[in-house]
Amino acid sequence: MTVVVSDTSPLSYLIEIGCEALLPALYGRVLIPRAVFDELSNPGTPVGVRTWLSRIPEWLLIRDASPISVPDLEDVDLGERQAIQLAIDEQADALIIDDRAGARLAIRFGLEVTGTLGVLLEAANRGLVDLETALQKLQATAFRYTPKLFEEVRRRHRRGPS
């Protein structure tokens, strides 16, 4: 079974654009550390995300990360620290994280990393979502992107079955 850990922002954005069902379709179950659950529950989080979280689906599992054992993890916020630590603890197949510093750190620890756009691209390549529609919805959120980044995702999108 594939073990995938998610940080806060990818899960939040996928919920906001109605694409959270892509996660179990692609990965089966998704683990999040307690700090990510707390961040998603924060009053500053979009109400749709908090409402969604009030009925946690079976595919989303909350796990406690072991105490932070990697000194460099102090350079990222608590949710990212715990997500990276949980991915290390669980020997995860992938970590879903958007934060650049966190992603670079995770890669240094040998973790496979993807983000919100990577999830959407993989799902589009498997015919699970219309990439253009998902990108348009993502633009309506607080997701930080450049037109060049979206063009790169579009370019990498394969047409037809692979």
Phi and psi in radians as a Rosetta constraint file:
Dihedral C 1 N 2 CA 2 C 2 CIRCULARHARMONIC -1.297 0.35
Dihedral N 2 CA 2 C 2 N 3 CIRCULARHARMONIC 2.359 0.35
Dihedral C 2 N 3 CA 3 C 3 CIRCULARHARMONIC -1.932 0.35
Dihedral N 3 CA 3 C 3 N 4 CIRCULARHARMONIC 2.062 0.35
Dihedral C 3 N 4 CA 4 C 4 CIRCULARHARMONIC -2.218 0.35
Dihedral N 4 CA 4 C 4 N 5 CIRCULARHARMONIC 2.373 0.35
Dihedral C 4 N 5 CA 5 C 5 CIRCULARHARMONIC -2.010 0.35
Dihedral N 5 CA 5 C 5 N 6 CIRCULARHARMONIC 2.444 0.35
Dihedral C 5 N 6 CA 6 C 6 CIRCULARHARMONIC -2.072 0.35
Dihedral N 6 CA 6 C 6 N 7 CIRCULARHARMONIC 2.506 0.35
Dihedral C 6 N 7 CA 7 C 7 CIRCULARHARMONIC -1.501 0.35
Dihedral N 7 CA 7 C 7 N 8 CIRCULARHARMONIC 3.109 0.35
Dihedral C 7 N 8 CA 8 C 8 CIRCULARHARMONIC -1.147 0.35
Dihedral N 8 CA 8 C 8 N 9 CIRCULARHARMONIC -0.966 0.35
Dihedral C 8 N 9 CA 9 C 9 CIRCULARHARMONIC -1.089 0.35
Dihedral N 9 CA 9 C 9 N 10 CIRCULARHARMONIC -0.758 0.35
Dihedral C 9 N 10 CA 10 C 10 CIRCULARHARMONIC -1.066 0.35
Dihedral N 10 CA 10 C 10 N 11 CIRCULARHARMONIC -0.745 0.35
Dihedral C 10 N 11 CA 11 C 11 CIRCULARHARMONIC -1.115 0.35
Dihedral N 11 CA 11 C 11 N 12 CIRCULARHARMONIC -0.770 0.35
Dihedral C 11 N 12 CA 12 C 12 CIRCULARHARMONIC -1.061 0.35
Dihedral N 12 CA 12 C 12 N 13 CIRCULARHARMONIC -0.841 0.35
Dihedral C 12 N 13 CA 13 C 13 CIRCULARHARMONIC -1.133 0.35
Dihedral N 13 CA 13 C 13 N 14 CIRCULARHARMONIC -0.691 0.35
Dihedral C 13 N 14 CA 14 C 14 CIRCULARHARMONIC -1.133 0.35
Dihedral N 14 CA 14 C 14 N 15 CIRCULARHARMONIC -0.651 0.35
Dihedral C 14 N 15 CA 15 C 15 CIRCULARHARMONIC -1.142 0.35
Dihedral N 15 CA 15 C 15 N 16 CIRCULARHARMONIC -0.799 0.35
Dihedral C 15 N 16 CA 16 C 16 CIRCULARHARMONIC -1.020 0.35
Dihedral N 16 CA 16 C 16 N 17 CIRCULARHARMONIC -0.615 0.35
Dihedral C 16 N 17 CA 17 C 17 CIRCULARHARMONIC -1.706 0.35
Dihedral N 17 CA 17 C 17 N 18 CIRCULARHARMONIC 0.155 0.35
Dihedral C 17 N 18 CA 18 C 18 CIRCULARHARMONIC 1.277 0.35
Dihedral N 18 CA 18 C 18 N 19 CIRCULARHARMONIC 0.442 0.35
Dihedral C 18 N 19 CA 19 C 19 CIRCULARHARMONIC -2.010 0.35
Dihedral N 19 CA 19 C 19 N 20 CIRCULARHARMONIC 0.290 0.35
Dihedral C 19 N 20 CA 20 C 20 CIRCULARHARMONIC -1.103 0.35
Dihedral N 20 CA 20 C 20 N 21 CIRCULARHARMONIC -0.468 0.35
Dihedral C 20 N 21 CA 21 C 21 CIRCULARHARMONIC -1.165 0.35
Dihedral N 21 CA 21 C 21 N 22 CIRCULARHARMONIC -0.223 0.35
Dihedral C 21 N 22 CA 22 C 22 CIRCULARHARMONIC -1.158 0.35
Dihedral N 22 CA 22 C 22 N 23 CIRCULARHARMONIC -0.544 0.35
Dihedral C 22 N 23 CA 23 C 23 CIRCULARHARMONIC -1.075 0.35
Dihedral N 23 CA 23 C 23 N 24 CIRCULARHARMONIC -0.936 0.35
Dihedral C 23 N 24 CA 24 C 24 CIRCULARHARMONIC -1.178 0.35
Dihedral N 24 CA 24 C 24 N 25 CIRCULARHARMONIC -0.519 0.35
Dihedral C 24 N 25 CA 25 C 25 CIRCULARHARMONIC -1.127 0.35
Dihedral N 25 CA 25 C 25 N 26 CIRCULARHARMONIC -0.641 0.35
Dihedral C 25 N 26 CA 26 C 26 CIRCULARHARMONIC -1.520 0.35
Dihedral N 26 CA 26 C 26 N 27 CIRCULARHARMONIC -0.673 0.35
Dihedral C 26 N 27 CA 27 C 27 CIRCULARHARMONIC -2.135 0.35
Dihedral N 27 CA 27 C 27 N 28 CIRCULARHARMONIC -0.135 0.35
Dihedral C 27 N 28 CA 28 C 28 CIRCULARHARMONIC 1.446 0.35
Dihedral N 28 CA 28 C 28 N 29 CIRCULARHARMONIC -1.756 0.35
Dihedral C 28 N 29 CA 29 C 29 CIRCULARHARMONIC -1.809 0.35
Dihedral N 29 CA 29 C 29 N 30 CIRCULARHARMONIC 2.649 0.35
Dihedral C 29 N 30 CA 30 C 30 CIRCULARHARMONIC -2.215 0.35
Dihedral N 30 CA 30 C 30 N 31 CIRCULARHARMONIC 2.296 0.35
Dihedral C 30 N 31 CA 31 C 31 CIRCULARHARMONIC -1.733 0.35
Dihedral N 31 CA 31 C 31 N 32 CIRCULARHARMONIC 2.472 0.35
Dihedral C 31 N 32 CA 32 C 32 CIRCULARHARMONIC -2.303 0.35
Dihedral N 32 CA 32 C 32 N 33 CIRCULARHARMONIC 2.530 0.35
Dihedral C 32 N 33 CA 33 C 33 CIRCULARHARMONIC -1.378 0.35
Dihedral N 33 CA 33 C 33 N 34 CIRCULARHARMONIC 2.862 0.35
Dihedral C 33 N 34 CA 34 C 34 CIRCULARHARMONIC -0.938 0.35
Dihedral N 34 CA 34 C 34 N 35 CIRCULARHARMONIC -0.721 0.35
Dihedral C 34 N 35 CA 35 C 35 CIRCULARHARMONIC -1.098 0.35
Dihedral N 35 CA 35 C 35 N 36 CIRCULARHARMONIC -0.607 0.35
Dihedral C 35 N 36 CA 36 C 36 CIRCULARHARMONIC -1.188 0.35
Dihedral N 36 CA 36 C 36 N 37 CIRCULARHARMONIC -0.755 0.35
Dihedral C 36 N 37 CA 37 C 37 CIRCULARHARMONIC -1.013 0.35
Dihedral N 37 CA 37 C 37 N 38 CIRCULARHARMONIC -0.783 0.35
Dihedral C 37 N 38 CA 38 C 38 CIRCULARHARMONIC -1.087 0.35
Dihedral N 38 CA 38 C 38 N 39 CIRCULARHARMONIC -0.723 0.35
Dihedral C 38 N 39 CA 39 C 39 CIRCULARHARMONIC -1.135 0.35
Dihedral N 39 CA 39 C 39 N 40 CIRCULARHARMONIC -0.698 0.35
Dihedral C 39 N 40 CA 40 C 40 CIRCULARHARMONIC -1.175 0.35
Dihedral N 40 CA 40 C 40 N 41 CIRCULARHARMONIC -0.461 0.35
Dihedral C 40 N 41 CA 41 C 41 CIRCULARHARMONIC -1.526 0.35
Dihedral N 41 CA 41 C 41 N 42 CIRCULARHARMONIC -0.148 0.35
Dihedral C 41 N 42 CA 42 C 42 CIRCULARHARMONIC -1.053 0.35
Dihedral N 42 CA 42 C 42 N 43 CIRCULARHARMONIC 2.452 0.35
Dihedral C 42 N 43 CA 43 C 43 CIRCULARHARMONIC -0.997 0.35
Dihedral N 43 CA 43 C 43 N 44 CIRCULARHARMONIC -0.405 0.35
Dihedral C 43 N 44 CA 44 C 44 CIRCULARHARMONIC -1.380 0.35
Dihedral N 44 CA 44 C 44 N 45 CIRCULARHARMONIC -0.170 0.35
Dihedral C 44 N 45 CA 45 C 45 CIRCULARHARMONIC -1.321 0.35
Dihedral N 45 CA 45 C 45 N 46 CIRCULARHARMONIC 2.505 0.35
Dihedral C 45 N 46 CA 46 C 46 CIRCULARHARMONIC -0.875 0.35
Dihedral N 46 CA 46 C 46 N 47 CIRCULARHARMONIC 2.426 0.35
Dihedral C 46 N 47 CA 47 C 47 CIRCULARHARMONIC -1.011 0.35
Dihedral N 47 CA 47 C 47 N 48 CIRCULARHARMONIC -0.616 0.35
Dihedral C 47 N 48 CA 48 C 48 CIRCULARHARMONIC -1.084 0.35
Dihedral N 48 CA 48 C 48 N 49 CIRCULARHARMONIC -0.606 0.35
Dihedral C 48 N 49 CA 49 C 49 CIRCULARHARMONIC -1.229 0.35
Dihedral N 49 CA 49 C 49 N 50 CIRCULARHARMONIC -0.789 0.35
Dihedral C 49 N 50 CA 50 C 50 CIRCULARHARMONIC -1.118 0.35
Dihedral N 50 CA 50 C 50 N 51 CIRCULARHARMONIC -0.684 0.35
Dihedral C 50 N 51 CA 51 C 51 CIRCULARHARMONIC -1.112 0.35
Dihedral N 51 CA 51 C 51 N 52 CIRCULARHARMONIC -0.803 0.35
Dihedral C 51 N 52 CA 52 C 52 CIRCULARHARMONIC -1.014 0.35
Dihedral N 52 CA 52 C 52 N 53 CIRCULARHARMONIC -0.709 0.35
Dihedral C 52 N 53 CA 53 C 53 CIRCULARHARMONIC -1.227 0.35
Dihedral N 53 CA 53 C 53 N 54 CIRCULARHARMONIC -0.310 0.35
Dihedral C 53 N 54 CA 54 C 54 CIRCULARHARMONIC -1.186 0.35
Dihedral N 54 CA 54 C 54 N 55 CIRCULARHARMONIC -0.307 0.35
Dihedral C 54 N 55 CA 55 C 55 CIRCULARHARMONIC -2.266 0.35
Dihedral N 55 CA 55 C 55 N 56 CIRCULARHARMONIC 1.407 0.35
Dihedral C 55 N 56 CA 56 C 56 CIRCULARHARMONIC -1.121 0.35
Dihedral N 56 CA 56 C 56 N 57 CIRCULARHARMONIC 2.196 0.35
Dihedral C 56 N 57 CA 57 C 57 CIRCULARHARMONIC -1.247 0.35
Dihedral N 57 CA 57 C 57 N 58 CIRCULARHARMONIC 2.768 0.35
Dihedral C 57 N 58 CA 58 C 58 CIRCULARHARMONIC -1.046 0.35
Dihedral N 58 CA 58 C 58 N 59 CIRCULARHARMONIC -0.488 0.35
Dihedral C 58 N 59 CA 59 C 59 CIRCULARHARMONIC -1.362 0.35
Dihedral N 59 CA 59 C 59 N 60 CIRCULARHARMONIC -0.210 0.35
Dihedral C 59 N 60 CA 60 C 60 CIRCULARHARMONIC -1.785 0.35
Dihedral N 60 CA 60 C 60 N 61 CIRCULARHARMONIC 2.039 0.35
Dihedral C 60 N 61 CA 61 C 61 CIRCULARHARMONIC -2.001 0.35
Dihedral N 61 CA 61 C 61 N 62 CIRCULARHARMONIC 2.271 0.35
Dihedral C 61 N 62 CA 62 C 62 CIRCULARHARMONIC -1.648 0.35
Dihedral N 62 CA 62 C 62 N 63 CIRCULARHARMONIC 2.211 0.35
Dihedral C 62 N 63 CA 63 C 63 CIRCULARHARMONIC -2.251 0.35
Dihedral N 63 CA 63 C 63 N 64 CIRCULARHARMONIC 2.585 0.35
Dihedral C 63 N 64 CA 64 C 64 CIRCULARHARMONIC -1.498 0.35
Dihedral N 64 CA 64 C 64 N 65 CIRCULARHARMONIC 2.262 0.35
Dihedral C 64 N 65 CA 65 C 65 CIRCULARHARMONIC -1.381 0.35
Dihedral N 65 CA 65 C 65 N 66 CIRCULARHARMONIC 2.647 0.35
Dihedral C 65 N 66 CA 66 C 66 CIRCULARHARMONIC -1.160 0.35
Dihedral N 66 CA 66 C 66 N 67 CIRCULARHARMONIC 2.843 0.35
Dihedral C 66 N 67 CA 67 C 67 CIRCULARHARMONIC -0.936 0.35
Dihedral N 67 CA 67 C 67 N 68 CIRCULARHARMONIC 2.500 0.35
Dihedral C 67 N 68 CA 68 C 68 CIRCULARHARMONIC -0.998 0.35
Dihedral N 68 CA 68 C 68 N 69 CIRCULARHARMONIC 2.111 0.35
Dihedral C 68 N 69 CA 69 C 69 CIRCULARHARMONIC -1.931 0.35
Dihedral N 69 CA 69 C 69 N 70 CIRCULARHARMONIC -0.059 0.35
Dihedral C 69 N 70 CA 70 C 70 CIRCULARHARMONIC -1.946 0.35
Dihedral N 70 CA 70 C 70 N 71 CIRCULARHARMONIC 2.006 0.35
Dihedral C 70 N 71 CA 71 C 71 CIRCULARHARMONIC -1.000 0.35
Dihedral N 71 CA 71 C 71 N 72 CIRCULARHARMONIC -0.643 0.35
Dihedral C 71 N 72 CA 72 C 72 CIRCULARHARMONIC -1.128 0.35
Dihedral N 72 CA 72 C 72 N 73 CIRCULARHARMONIC -0.300 0.35
Dihedral C 72 N 73 CA 73 C 73 CIRCULARHARMONIC -1.191 0.35
Dihedral N 73 CA 73 C 73 N 74 CIRCULARHARMONIC -0.224 0.35
Dihedral C 73 N 74 CA 74 C 74 CIRCULARHARMONIC -1.206 0.35
Dihedral N 74 CA 74 C 74 N 75 CIRCULARHARMONIC -0.208 0.35
Dihedral C 74 N 75 CA 75 C 75 CIRCULARHARMONIC -1.439 0.35
Dihedral N 75 CA 75 C 75 N 76 CIRCULARHARMONIC -0.104 0.35
Dihedral C 75 N 76 CA 76 C 76 CIRCULARHARMONIC -2.148 0.35
Dihedral N 76 CA 76 C 76 N 77 CIRCULARHARMONIC 2.897 0.35
Dihedral C 76 N 77 CA 77 C 77 CIRCULARHARMONIC -1.242 0.35
Dihedral N 77 CA 77 C 77 N 78 CIRCULARHARMONIC 2.974 0.35
Dihedral C 77 N 78 CA 78 C 78 CIRCULARHARMONIC -1.015 0.35
Dihedral N 78 CA 78 C 78 N 79 CIRCULARHARMONIC -0.778 0.35
Dihedral C 78 N 79 CA 79 C 79 CIRCULARHARMONIC -1.072 0.35
Dihedral N 79 CA 79 C 79 N 80 CIRCULARHARMONIC -0.767 0.35
Dihedral C 79 N 80 CA 80 C 80 CIRCULARHARMONIC -1.153 0.35
Dihedral N 80 CA 80 C 80 N 81 CIRCULARHARMONIC -0.730 0.35
Dihedral C 80 N 81 CA 81 C 81 CIRCULARHARMONIC -1.004 0.35
Dihedral N 81 CA 81 C 81 N 82 CIRCULARHARMONIC -0.887 0.35
Dihedral C 81 N 82 CA 82 C 82 CIRCULARHARMONIC -1.181 0.35
Dihedral N 82 CA 82 C 82 N 83 CIRCULARHARMONIC -0.623 0.35
Dihedral C 82 N 83 CA 83 C 83 CIRCULARHARMONIC -1.114 0.35
Dihedral N 83 CA 83 C 83 N 84 CIRCULARHARMONIC -0.768 0.35
Dihedral C 83 N 84 CA 84 C 84 CIRCULARHARMONIC -1.136 0.35
Dihedral N 84 CA 84 C 84 N 85 CIRCULARHARMONIC -0.793 0.35
Dihedral C 84 N 85 CA 85 C 85 CIRCULARHARMONIC -1.094 0.35
Dihedral N 85 CA 85 C 85 N 86 CIRCULARHARMONIC -0.733 0.35
Dihedral C 85 N 86 CA 86 C 86 CIRCULARHARMONIC -1.116 0.35
Dihedral N 86 CA 86 C 86 N 87 CIRCULARHARMONIC -0.704 0.35
Dihedral C 86 N 87 CA 87 C 87 CIRCULARHARMONIC -1.096 0.35
Dihedral N 87 CA 87 C 87 N 88 CIRCULARHARMONIC -0.674 0.35
Dihedral C 87 N 88 CA 88 C 88 CIRCULARHARMONIC -1.154 0.35
Dihedral N 88 CA 88 C 88 N 89 CIRCULARHARMONIC -0.847 0.35
Dihedral C 88 N 89 CA 89 C 89 CIRCULARHARMONIC -0.975 0.35
Dihedral N 89 CA 89 C 89 N 90 CIRCULARHARMONIC -0.767 0.35
Dihedral C 89 N 90 CA 90 C 90 CIRCULARHARMONIC -1.547 0.35
Dihedral N 90 CA 90 C 90 N 91 CIRCULARHARMONIC -0.011 0.35
Dihedral C 90 N 91 CA 91 C 91 CIRCULARHARMONIC 0.860 0.35
Dihedral N 91 CA 91 C 91 N 92 CIRCULARHARMONIC 0.912 0.35
Dihedral C 91 N 92 CA 92 C 92 CIRCULARHARMONIC -1.098 0.35
Dihedral N 92 CA 92 C 92 N 93 CIRCULARHARMONIC 2.592 0.35
Dihedral C 92 N 93 CA 93 C 93 CIRCULARHARMONIC -1.307 0.35
Dihedral N 93 CA 93 C 93 N 94 CIRCULARHARMONIC -0.463 0.35
Dihedral C 93 N 94 CA 94 C 94 CIRCULARHARMONIC -2.766 0.35
Dihedral N 94 CA 94 C 94 N 95 CIRCULARHARMONIC 2.676 0.35
Dihedral C 94 N 95 CA 95 C 95 CIRCULARHARMONIC -2.112 0.35
Dihedral N 95 CA 95 C 95 N 96 CIRCULARHARMONIC 2.217 0.35
Dihedral C 95 N 96 CA 96 C 96 CIRCULARHARMONIC -1.726 0.35
Dihedral N 96 CA 96 C 96 N 97 CIRCULARHARMONIC 1.951 0.35
Dihedral C 96 N 97 CA 97 C 97 CIRCULARHARMONIC -2.626 0.35
Dihedral N 97 CA 97 C 97 N 98 CIRCULARHARMONIC 2.402 0.35
Dihedral C 97 N 98 CA 98 C 98 CIRCULARHARMONIC -1.721 0.35
Dihedral N 98 CA 98 C 98 N 99 CIRCULARHARMONIC -0.500 0.35
Dihedral C 98 N 99 CA 99 C 99 CIRCULARHARMONIC -1.071 0.35
Dihedral N 99 CA 99 C 99 N 100 CIRCULARHARMONIC 2.162 0.35
Dihedral C 99 N 100 CA 100 C 100 CIRCULARHARMONIC -1.084 0.35
Dihedral N 100 CA 100 C 100 N 101 CIRCULARHARMONIC -0.807 0.35
Dihedral C 100 N 101 CA 101 C 101 CIRCULARHARMONIC -1.095 0.35
Dihedral N 101 CA 101 C 101 N 102 CIRCULARHARMONIC -0.749 0.35
Dihedral C 101 N 102 CA 102 C 102 CIRCULARHARMONIC -1.115 0.35
Dihedral N 102 CA 102 C 102 N 103 CIRCULARHARMONIC -0.718 0.35
Dihedral C 102 N 103 CA 103 C 103 CIRCULARHARMONIC -1.126 0.35
Dihedral N 103 CA 103 C 103 N 104 CIRCULARHARMONIC -0.768 0.35
Dihedral C 103 N 104 CA 104 C 104 CIRCULARHARMONIC -1.050 0.35
Dihedral N 104 CA 104 C 104 N 105 CIRCULARHARMONIC -0.740 0.35
Dihedral C 104 N 105 CA 105 C 105 CIRCULARHARMONIC -1.119 0.35
Dihedral N 105 CA 105 C 105 N 106 CIRCULARHARMONIC -0.786 0.35
Dihedral C 105 N 106 CA 106 C 106 CIRCULARHARMONIC -1.058 0.35
Dihedral N 106 CA 106 C 106 N 107 CIRCULARHARMONIC -0.718 0.35
Dihedral C 106 N 107 CA 107 C 107 CIRCULARHARMONIC -1.094 0.35
Dihedral N 107 CA 107 C 107 N 108 CIRCULARHARMONIC -0.689 0.35
Dihedral C 107 N 108 CA 108 C 108 CIRCULARHARMONIC -1.042 0.35
Dihedral N 108 CA 108 C 108 N 109 CIRCULARHARMONIC -0.525 0.35
Dihedral C 108 N 109 CA 109 C 109 CIRCULARHARMONIC -1.563 0.35
Dihedral N 109 CA 109 C 109 N 110 CIRCULARHARMONIC 0.182 0.35
Dihedral C 109 N 110 CA 110 C 110 CIRCULARHARMONIC 1.446 0.35
Dihedral N 110 CA 110 C 110 N 111 CIRCULARHARMONIC 0.252 0.35
Dihedral C 110 N 111 CA 111 C 111 CIRCULARHARMONIC -1.497 0.35
Dihedral N 111 CA 111 C 111 N 112 CIRCULARHARMONIC 2.510 0.35
Dihedral C 111 N 112 CA 112 C 112 CIRCULARHARMONIC -1.372 0.35
Dihedral N 112 CA 112 C 112 N 113 CIRCULARHARMONIC 2.278 0.35
Dihedral C 112 N 113 CA 113 C 113 CIRCULARHARMONIC -2.161 0.35
Dihedral N 113 CA 113 C 113 N 114 CIRCULARHARMONIC 2.429 0.35
Dihedral C 113 N 114 CA 114 C 114 CIRCULARHARMONIC -2.459 0.35
Dihedral N 114 CA 114 C 114 N 115 CIRCULARHARMONIC 3.041 0.35
Dihedral C 114 N 115 CA 115 C 115 CIRCULARHARMONIC -2.400 0.35
Dihedral N 115 CA 115 C 115 N 116 CIRCULARHARMONIC -2.927 0.35
Dihedral C 115 N 116 CA 116 C 116 CIRCULARHARMONIC -0.936 0.35
Dihedral N 116 CA 116 C 116 N 117 CIRCULARHARMONIC -0.860 0.35
Dihedral C 116 N 117 CA 117 C 117 CIRCULARHARMONIC -1.154 0.35
Dihedral N 117 CA 117 C 117 N 118 CIRCULARHARMONIC -0.612 0.35
Dihedral C 117 N 118 CA 118 C 118 CIRCULARHARMONIC -1.133 0.35
Dihedral N 118 CA 118 C 118 N 119 CIRCULARHARMONIC -0.695 0.35
Dihedral C 118 N 119 CA 119 C 119 CIRCULARHARMONIC -1.119 0.35
Dihedral N 119 CA 119 C 119 N 120 CIRCULARHARMONIC -0.807 0.35
Dihedral C 119 N 120 CA 120 C 120 CIRCULARHARMONIC -1.104 0.35
Dihedral N 120 CA 120 C 120 N 121 CIRCULARHARMONIC -0.702 0.35
Dihedral C 120 N 121 CA 121 C 121 CIRCULARHARMONIC -1.127 0.35
Dihedral N 121 CA 121 C 121 N 122 CIRCULARHARMONIC -0.810 0.35
Dihedral C 121 N 122 CA 122 C 122 CIRCULARHARMONIC -1.077 0.35
Dihedral N 122 CA 122 C 122 N 123 CIRCULARHARMONIC -0.742 0.35
Dihedral C 122 N 123 CA 123 C 123 CIRCULARHARMONIC -1.133 0.35
Dihedral N 123 CA 123 C 123 N 124 CIRCULARHARMONIC -0.714 0.35
Dihedral C 123 N 124 CA 124 C 124 CIRCULARHARMONIC -1.124 0.35
Dihedral N 124 CA 124 C 124 N 125 CIRCULARHARMONIC -0.708 0.35
Dihedral C 124 N 125 CA 125 C 125 CIRCULARHARMONIC -1.136 0.35
Dihedral N 125 CA 125 C 125 N 126 CIRCULARHARMONIC -0.429 0.35
Dihedral C 125 N 126 CA 126 C 126 CIRCULARHARMONIC -1.653 0.35
Dihedral N 126 CA 126 C 126 N 127 CIRCULARHARMONIC 0.055 0.35
Dihedral C 126 N 127 CA 127 C 127 CIRCULARHARMONIC 1.343 0.35
Dihedral N 127 CA 127 C 127 N 128 CIRCULARHARMONIC 0.360 0.35
Dihedral C 127 N 128 CA 128 C 128 CIRCULARHARMONIC -1.598 0.35
Dihedral N 128 CA 128 C 128 N 129 CIRCULARHARMONIC -0.275 0.35
Dihedral C 128 N 129 CA 129 C 129 CIRCULARHARMONIC -2.684 0.35
Dihedral N 129 CA 129 C 129 N 130 CIRCULARHARMONIC 2.631 0.35
Dihedral C 129 N 130 CA 130 C 130 CIRCULARHARMONIC -1.466 0.35
Dihedral N 130 CA 130 C 130 N 131 CIRCULARHARMONIC 1.998 0.35
Dihedral C 130 N 131 CA 131 C 131 CIRCULARHARMONIC -1.043 0.35
Dihedral N 131 CA 131 C 131 N 132 CIRCULARHARMONIC -0.780 0.35
Dihedral C 131 N 132 CA 132 C 132 CIRCULARHARMONIC -1.093 0.35
Dihedral N 132 CA 132 C 132 N 133 CIRCULARHARMONIC -0.743 0.35
Dihedral C 132 N 133 CA 133 C 133 CIRCULARHARMONIC -1.098 0.35
Dihedral N 133 CA 133 C 133 N 134 CIRCULARHARMONIC -0.770 0.35
Dihedral C 133 N 134 CA 134 C 134 CIRCULARHARMONIC -1.101 0.35
Dihedral N 134 CA 134 C 134 N 135 CIRCULARHARMONIC -0.731 0.35
Dihedral C 134 N 135 CA 135 C 135 CIRCULARHARMONIC -1.145 0.35
Dihedral N 135 CA 135 C 135 N 136 CIRCULARHARMONIC -0.683 0.35
Dihedral C 135 N 136 CA 136 C 136 CIRCULARHARMONIC -1.091 0.35
Dihedral N 136 CA 136 C 136 N 137 CIRCULARHARMONIC -0.743 0.35
Dihedral C 136 N 137 CA 137 C 137 CIRCULARHARMONIC -1.131 0.35
Dihedral N 137 CA 137 C 137 N 138 CIRCULARHARMONIC -0.698 0.35
Dihedral C 137 N 138 CA 138 C 138 CIRCULARHARMONIC -1.105 0.35
Dihedral N 138 CA 138 C 138 N 139 CIRCULARHARMONIC -0.620 0.35
Dihedral C 138 N 139 CA 139 C 139 CIRCULARHARMONIC -1.091 0.35
Dihedral N 139 CA 139 C 139 N 140 CIRCULARHARMONIC -0.438 0.35
Dihedral C 139 N 140 CA 140 C 140 CIRCULARHARMONIC -1.450 0.35
Dihedral N 140 CA 140 C 140 N 141 CIRCULARHARMONIC -0.026 0.35
Dihedral C 140 N 141 CA 141 C 141 CIRCULARHARMONIC -1.785 0.35
Dihedral N 141 CA 141 C 141 N 142 CIRCULARHARMONIC -2.993 0.35
Dihedral C 141 N 142 CA 142 C 142 CIRCULARHARMONIC -1.493 0.35
Dihedral N 142 CA 142 C 142 N 143 CIRCULARHARMONIC 0.157 0.35
Dihedral C 142 N 143 CA 143 C 143 CIRCULARHARMONIC -0.993 0.35
Dihedral N 143 CA 143 C 143 N 144 CIRCULARHARMONIC 2.272 0.35
Dihedral C 143 N 144 CA 144 C 144 CIRCULARHARMONIC -1.573 0.35
Dihedral N 144 CA 144 C 144 N 145 CIRCULARHARMONIC 2.198 0.35
Dihedral C 144 N 145 CA 145 C 145 CIRCULARHARMONIC -2.687 0.35
Dihedral N 145 CA 145 C 145 N 146 CIRCULARHARMONIC 2.908 0.35
Dihedral C 145 N 146 CA 146 C 146 CIRCULARHARMONIC -2.094 0.35
Dihedral N 146 CA 146 C 146 N 147 CIRCULARHARMONIC 2.700 0.35
Dihedral C 146 N 147 CA 147 C 147 CIRCULARHARMONIC -0.980 0.35
Dihedral N 147 CA 147 C 147 N 148 CIRCULARHARMONIC -0.619 0.35
Dihedral C 147 N 148 CA 148 C 148 CIRCULARHARMONIC -1.081 0.35
Dihedral N 148 CA 148 C 148 N 149 CIRCULARHARMONIC -0.699 0.35
Dihedral C 148 N 149 CA 149 C 149 CIRCULARHARMONIC -1.114 0.35
Dihedral N 149 CA 149 C 149 N 150 CIRCULARHARMONIC -0.806 0.35
Dihedral C 149 N 150 CA 150 C 150 CIRCULARHARMONIC -1.116 0.35
Dihedral N 150 CA 150 C 150 N 151 CIRCULARHARMONIC -0.654 0.35
Dihedral C 150 N 151 CA 151 C 151 CIRCULARHARMONIC -1.113 0.35
Dihedral N 151 CA 151 C 151 N 152 CIRCULARHARMONIC -0.663 0.35
Dihedral C 151 N 152 CA 152 C 152 CIRCULARHARMONIC -1.105 0.35
Dihedral N 152 CA 152 C 152 N 153 CIRCULARHARMONIC -0.734 0.35
Dihedral C 152 N 153 CA 153 C 153 CIRCULARHARMONIC -1.106 0.35
Dihedral N 153 CA 153 C 153 N 154 CIRCULARHARMONIC -0.774 0.35
Dihedral C 153 N 154 CA 154 C 154 CIRCULARHARMONIC -1.062 0.35
Dihedral N 154 CA 154 C 154 N 155 CIRCULARHARMONIC -0.733 0.35
Dihedral C 154 N 155 CA 155 C 155 CIRCULARHARMONIC -1.087 0.35
Dihedral N 155 CA 155 C 155 N 156 CIRCULARHARMONIC -0.672 0.35
Dihedral C 155 N 156 CA 156 C 156 CIRCULARHARMONIC -1.362 0.35
Dihedral N 156 CA 156 C 156 N 157 CIRCULARHARMONIC -0.245 0.35
Dihedral C 156 N 157 CA 157 C 157 CIRCULARHARMONIC -1.211 0.35
Dihedral N 157 CA 157 C 157 N 158 CIRCULARHARMONIC 2.129 0.35
Dihedral C 157 N 158 CA 158 C 158 CIRCULARHARMONIC -1.414 0.35
Dihedral N 158 CA 158 C 158 N 159 CIRCULARHARMONIC 2.468 0.35
Dihedral C 158 N 159 CA 159 C 159 CIRCULARHARMONIC -1.671 0.35
Dihedral N 159 CA 159 C 159 N 160 CIRCULARHARMONIC 2.390 0.35
Dihedral C 159 N 160 CA 160 C 160 CIRCULARHARMONIC 1.394 0.35
Dihedral N 160 CA 160 C 160 N 161 CIRCULARHARMONIC 3.079 0.35
Dihedral C 160 N 161 CA 161 C 161 CIRCULARHARMONIC -1.206 0.35
Dihedral N 161 CA 161 C 161 N 162 CIRCULARHARMONIC 2.598 0.35
